[in-house]
């Protein structure tokens, strides 16, 4: 179900046939229908999309409209980490004369790099700390580090925060892992004007070595 306010404000972009696209380029065609209650719904095709992405209750899903009746879709699990997908790469051409190494090189060249991301809805419990899920920490190379630089966008405000790994008396996550933004986080949050109950994305930017924070 598309939120009612969005449907009313942007009904001109909700055509009968839409396309959903994820970061790696795969797309799904879905039908859009308006019900008697005024809501617009993704109907035919949505079930395939939800199944292929293994969507679950409490997952957070962001839709960004692009031209040509397409929504770019990003999904995060209840732990705040981006959902992981495994689809055959559409651009790898296999022929009998290709060696395994050549195919791997071709796939690496064609594959788009997707930066590690996680998202949170900022709560009162995040006043002085934010927990980082294990997958994100591993992909961003944070395990073993003492500090990391956060960069807020727009504006580019930067500040270094302490990474606190499994502090004494700290309640661990269900997988026995706990890594937090700790000292410095409160000051960063205040300086950038981050607001409670808004959703924020934390994206690791490898070439800068920072975590970029922005409202989504």
RAWOGI-V137236 format. One line per field, one symbol per residue. psi: psi as a letter, one per 20 degrees, with the letter a starting at -180 (. if undefined). A space follows every 10 residues. Layout:
psi: ???
This chain:
psi: pppghghhhk hhinrhorpp prhiiqqppq qpqprhjiqq qpdphhgggh ghilqrqiqp ppppprrllp pppppqriii qqqpqoqppi jppprhiprh hhggggghhh pppoqpqrqq oprhijgiqp qpqggghghi khpiqhrqpp ppprhjpqqp qpooolqqjp pqrhjjqopq pdphgggggg hikpqqjqpp poppngiikr oppqp.
